[in-house]
Amino acid sequence: MGAFEAGKLGEYICASRLMKLGVSCEIVNLDTIDILAYVEQQMFRIQVKSSKLKKHGNSLGYQFATCYSGRKKPLTIAHCDIVALVATDCERVLFKPVECLKGQVTKRILPRKFDRDDLEYKSWNYCLDYLNPDRQD
């Protein structure tokens, strides 16, 4: 599978997980925005990053390029609100507010981070709380 197909797969996995959480969303592919999600009349811009399990030295992990363009520029709040890190092989999504990446252009994640049953629910709600601190559940 090429990089384009892997990226598309990640977008579909992410959209599916959001819909299972009851979140209205659309795949849009506009510059650095892959998905628009709507919660409580608020729109969130999501950049999807995909990876499969890879060997790094003596360990296994996921490595995500958390940047845009070919020049490795870090994603910021000007580009998107949330970065969705998609482990395509196990079809799991870890949502992170873009500001929590703090200018990183790559992000490594251990496989066990994707094992939690409530991963999508907890990480999505963390993003909503982070981006809207006055939010009422």
C-alpha positions in Angstrom: 0.0 0.0 0.0 1.4 3.4 -1.0 1.5 6.5 1.2 -1.6 8.0 -0.5 -3.6 4.9 0.1 -2.4 4.6 3.7 -3.4 8.2 4.4 -6.9 7.6 2.9 -7.3 4.5 5.0 -6.4 6.5 8.1 -9.0 9.1 7.2 -11.7 6.5 6.9 -10.7 4.8 10.1 -10.8 8.1 11.9 -14.1 9.1 10.5 -15.6 5.7 11.4 -14.4 6.0 15.0 -15.8 9.5 15.3 -19.2 8.4 14.0 -19.2 5.5 16.5 -18.7 8.1 19.2 -21.8 9.9 17.8 -19.7 12.8 16.3 -21.0 14.2 13.0 -18.0 14.5 10.6 -17.0 14.8 6.9 -13.8 14.0 5.1 -12.9 17.2 3.3 -9.1 17.3 2.4 -8.6 21.0 2.5 -4.9 21.9 2.8 -4.0 20.7 6.4 -7.6 19.8 7.3 -8.6 16.2 6.5 -11.9 16.0 8.5 -14.3 18.5 9.9 -16.2 17.4 13.0 -19.2 19.0 14.6 -20.0 18.9 18.3 -22.6 21.0 20.0 -22.7 23.5 17.1 -18.9 23.9 17.2 -16.6 22.8 14.3 -13.2 21.1 14.9 -10.5 20.8 12.2 -8.8 17.5 12.2 -5.5 16.5 10.5 -5.1 12.7 10.2 -1.7 11.1 10.5 -1.4 7.4 9.8 1.3 4.8 10.7 1.6 1.1 10.9 3.7 -0.8 13.4 7.4 -0.5 12.6 10.7 -1.6 14.0 12.9 1.1 15.5 16.2 -0.4 16.6 15.3 -3.2 19.0 11.7 -2.1 19.7 8.4 -1.8 17.8 6.4 1.4 17.6 4.4 3.8 15.5 6.0 6.9 14.0 3.9 9.7 12.8 5.0 12.7 10.8 3.3 15.5 12.7 4.2 18.2 10.1 2.9 19.5 6.8 4.4 20.1 3.4 7.7 18.6 2.2 9.7 21.0 4.4 8.8 19.4 7.8 7.0 22.4 9.2 5.3 21.7 12.5 1.5 21.8 12.6 0.0 24.6 14.7 -3.4 25.8 15.7 -3.4 27.9 12.5 -3.5 24.6 10.5 -5.9 22.4 12.6 -7.4 22.0 16.1 -6.8 18.2 16.6 -4.3 15.7 15.2 -5.7 12.2 14.9 -2.9 9.6 15.1 -4.2 6.5 13.4 -2.6 3.0 13.9 -3.9 1.5 10.6 -3.0 -2.1 11.4 -5.1 -2.2 14.5 -7.6 0.5 13.3 -7.3 2.6 16.5 -7.1 6.4 16.9 -5.4 8.6 19.4 -6.7 12.2 19.3 -4.4 15.0 20.4 -4.9 18.8 20.5 -2.4 20.1 18.0 -1.0 22.5 20.7 0.0 19.5 22.8 2.5 18.4 20.1 4.5 21.6 20.9 6.2 22.0 17.5 7.3 18.3 17.1 7.6 17.2 13.5 7.5 13.5 14.4 5.8 11.6 17.2 6.6 8.1 18.3 4.0 6.1 20.2 4.4 2.7 21.8 2.0 0.0 20.7 0.5 -0.4 24.2 -1.0 3.2 23.9 -3.4 1.9 21.3 -4.5 -1.1 23.4 -7.0 0.8 25.7 -10.6 -0.1 25.1 -11.7 3.5 25.7 -8.8 5.2 23.7 -10.9 7.1 21.2 -13.6 8.1 23.7 -11.1 9.4 26.3 -8.7 11.1 23.9 -11.5 12.7 21.9 -13.1 14.1 25.1 -9.7 15.3 26.3 -9.4 17.3 23.1 -12.9 18.8 23.5 -12.1 19.8 27.1 -8.8 21.2 26.2 -10.2 23.3 23.3 -13.3 24.4 25.2 -12.5 24.5 29.0 -16.0 25.8 29.8 -17.6 22.8 28.2 -20.3 21.0 30.1 -20.6 17.2 29.7 
